[in-house]
Amino acid sequence: RVERANLVPAHHDTSLPRLIFSHNRIILALYICVNQLTHRSPPITIAPMRILLTNDDGIFAPGLAAIYKKLTALGDVTVVAPSSSRSGASHSVTFNRPFVCSKVEIQGQFTGYSVDGSPADCVKLAVFELCKEPIDLLVSGINNGANTGINIYYSGTVAAAMEGIFLKIPSVAMSLAWEETDMDFELAAEHCFDIIQKILPVSSDSVININIPHLSRGKPKGVRIVPQSHECFHEYFECRTNEQGQTLYQLAGGQHRPEEILTDTVSIADGFITITPLSPGRLDTKQTKKLKKIKFV
């Protein structure tokens, strides 16, 4: 029982109630400490992330293997990727035929699901059939070649990540600028993994599109958060005739057209790692407002 000093008559010695009050506070503090020691809560454990890894270069591509080894530090990684290169497949899906899915061994280090379909097919199949638990993070890449500017629209790598966003899964696309010499995907994976660690948790509202510059030119100069370029490349077709006398056309291209603003294509050419959030919505709000003013009926 705690004695309250304000209830003691004025002519009484108040030292005793104060002593009792102080004594009881000590007993209460000791009780709390003992209770916490004898009734400790179990230690908090963080469950490993469930990660889906895909690409558009094919399940045996070196970029996929390089980032796989890094992602295992975050959790359990399930690989579902095209059986062969589907670069430039964009967001195509296979609906006019069934496709084969088989389990394969990759570089003698891990297994994955090889799918005779597009990158978007791989994501759909993984989510609806192959992965028994919800996916915490989708990673697409590391692509053999940068996915910046208008190439984003052609990219199967970015499309796979965007499919993840459609399915409410946090998604990241990764690419390394193409070079004629051997490309260092192991070093690119280090850069990509460092960025992933810094941006976690990732939102499921937009794709985080990461591009690594030419590593043969030295260490990246830094990281830039930049918008997507909408300028085109200098494109042309190479024409030739085959042995049957048929005319063949091969799409070719050169440098990106110059720009006045700082974009992903400009920044990666300058030696910077680029990060560009990509939204699934493509609505032109200005044009929508103009069209609403027109009386169509």
Secondary structure, 3 states (H helix, E strand, C coil): CCCCHHHCCCCCCCHHHHHHHHHHHHHHHHHHHHHHHHCCCCCCCCCCEEEEEECCCCCCCHHHHHHHHHHCCCEEEEEEEECCCCCCCCCCCCCCCCCCEEEEEECCCEEEEEECCCHHHHHHHHHHHHCCCCCCEEEEEEEECCCCCCHHHHCHHHHHHHHHHHCCCCEEEEEECCCCCCCCHHHHHHHHHHHHHHHCCCCCCCEEEEEECCHHHCCCCCEEECCCCCCCEEEEEEEEECCCCCEEEEEEEEEECCCCCCCHHHHHHCCCEEEEEECCCCCCHHHHHHHHCCCCC
